[in-house]
Amino acid sequence: MVVQERALRTRRAILEAASIVFEKRGFAAAPLSEIIAVSGATKGALYFHFSSKEELARGVIEAQFSALAELQLQGSPLQQAIDSTHAVAHALKHVPLVRAGIRLVIEQGSFTEPDPEPYLRWVEPARALLEEARTEGELRPEVDVRAVAQLIVALFTGTQLMAQVLTQREDLDERITAFWQVVLPGLATPEALRGLKPEGGMTFPDGPEVPGSAD
C-alpha cells in the first residue's frame, strides 16, 4: 500500500510538472528533461508511468477532463450549459492542469496520431444538455442540437484563444458572456430566454480553489 501511494504521488507530481511545462512551451517545444527537473522525479520514474511524451501529454489531457468532471452545475439545462463555459473559463485562469490540457487538445496536430476524442468529449456534454433543454421546452423547435453543440465548443475554443493572446485571459468571462448574448436568442424560446443569465449563475472563489486545483 505504501509503495502504491508513493507511485501515485510520483505520477501526480509528473503530471503537475508536465502541465506547467506544456502550458508554458507547448507540446513540440517541451523537453522531457525540464519536466523531470520540475517534478523532482527520475527519468526512470517518468518512463515507468509514461512510455513517451505523447502518452504523458494524453495523461495531462485526461487529468484535465477529470478535473472538469468535478464541476457541480445547477439550474435549467441551458443555464448549466452557460455556467459550464464560465466554470472552464475560471479554471483556465487558476488551474495550470486545465490550461495545459486544453492547450494540448488544441495542439493535436503536433501529435504523431491526432486524436479526435478530446473534442468529442467536449461536444458530448454540450449535446446532452441541449437535448435536456429541448425536452424541457427551452429550445426553439428549429435548433439542430448536434450542430449547436459543436458550435459552442468551437466558439469557446476560439474565444479563449483570442482572450489569451489579447489580454492573457483577463477578460475571458466578459467575452464568454458576449458570445452567449449573441447565441442565446437563436437557441432559446422567448420564455426561456427571459430567465437565462449569459454572464453565468455560479459564484467562484477569487483564487485557485476550483475543481482540479488540488487533490
N, C-alpha and C positions, 0 to 999 in steps of 0.2 A: 504493500500500500504506500509506504514512504517513497519507494522508487517510482511508483506510478505518479504520485503527486509531484515529485521533483521533475519528472518528464513533462507533465502538463504545464508546470511553471516555466520550464525551459521553452516549450513550444509557444506558450503565450508571449514570453519575452522576445522570441524571434519574430513573431507576428507583429508585435508592437514596434519593434525596431524596423522591420520591413515597411510598416505603414509610414513611419517617419521618413525613411529614405525614398520610398516610391513616391510619396506625396511631394517631396522636395525635388526629385530628379526625374521622375517618370520611369517607366519600365525599362526602356532601352538603355538609359544612362546610369541606372542604379547598379553599383558594383556590389557583389555579394560580400566582398571584403569589408565594405562600410557597414553593411547590415550586421555582419558578425561582430564588428567592433562596437557598434551601438548596443547590441543585445547583450554583450558580455559572455555569449556562448562560444563554444569552439566550432571550428569548421566541421568536425566530425558530428557534433550535435545537430548542426543545421542540416547536414545531409542525411542524418538519421531520420529526421522529421519530414524533410522535403528533398526530393531527388533532383530538383532543378530549380532555376529561378522562376520558370513558368509555373511550376507546381506551387512554389512559395507565393507567387502573385495570386494564383487561384485560391490559396488559403486565405489571403487577405480579403479577396472579394467575398468569399464565403463568410468570413467573420463579420464583414460589413452587413451582409444580409441578416445574420443572426442578431446583430445589434439593432437593426431597424425593425426586426420582427418583435422586439420588446415594446414597441410603441402601443400605448393604450388610447384608442380612439373612441369617441363618444359622439352622440348626435345622429342626425339623419345620414343616410349613405352618401349623399352629395357633400354634406358638411365634412364627413370623415375623409372623403377624397381631397377636399381643400386642405383640411388640417394635416393630412399626411405629408403634403408637399411642404407646408410650413415647418413641420417637425423635422423633415430631412434637411431643409434649409438651415434650421437651428443647429442640427448635428454637424453640418458642413462647417459651421463656424467654430465649433468647440471640440470635435472628436477627430483626431488625426486618422484613426482607423477608417472612419466613414469617408473622409476626404480622399484617402489613398484608394479605397475600394472603388469609389466612383471614378476617380481618375483612371484606374486600371481598366475598368469596364470600357471607358471611352477610348482608351489606347489599345483596344483589342487588335487593331491592325498590326501592332508590333509583335504580336504573338505568332509562333510558327503555325498554330492552328487556331485562328479566331473562333470563339465560342459564342453563338447567339443566345445561349441560355440565360445569361445575366439580364439581357434586355427583356427577354420573355418573362423573367421573374419580376421585373418592374411593371410590365404591362398587365400581367395576370391579376394582381390585387386591384389595380385600377378598373379592369374589366369587371371583376366580381362586384365591386362597389357600385359601378354603373348599372349592372344587372339588378342589384338590390334597389337602386334608385328607381329603375323602371317599374319594378314590382310594386313599389310604394307610391307610384304616381308622380314622382318628382321630375321625370324626363319628358321632354316633348316627344310625341309619337314618331317623328321622322328621324330621331337620333340613331345613328349606327354605332352601337356600343363598342364594338371591337375597334373601329376606326378612331373613335374618340379616345379610347384608352391609349392607343399608340400615339395619338396627337398629344395627349397630356404628358406622356413620357418624353416625347421629342421637345415639347415646349419647355418643360422643366430643365432638361439637359442643356438646351441652348441658352436658356435664361441664366442658369447658374454659371455657365462658361463665360458669358458676357459680363456678369457681375464680378467674376473672379478677375478678369482682365482689366475691367474699368475701375473697380472700387475695392478689390480684394474681398469681395462679397459683403461689404459693409451695408449695402442697400438691397441685399438679396430678398429680404422679406417684402420690401416695397415693390420690387419687380414681380415677385410671385403674386402679390395682391393685384397688381395691374393686369397680369395675364388672365387671372380669374375674372376680373371685372369685364374683360373683353369677351371671354369664352362663355361665361355662365348664361347670358341672355339667350344664346343659341342652344343651350342644353336644357335648362330648367323651365318648367311651366311657370307662368306668371305668379301663381300662388306659392310655389316652392321658392322662387327667386326672392320673394319678399322676406323670407326667413333665413336666408343664407348669408354668411359672413365671408366675403372674399379675403379679408385680412386674417382669417383664421379664428377659431374659437377656443384655442388652447392657450394656457399660460406656461411659459418656460422659465427655469431659473436663469439668473444672469451669470452663467458660468458653465463649466464642463459637465455638470451633473445631469446628463441626459443619457438615454439608453446607449450602451456600448462604451461609455467613458471609463468604466472600471468594472472589475469582477466583484 
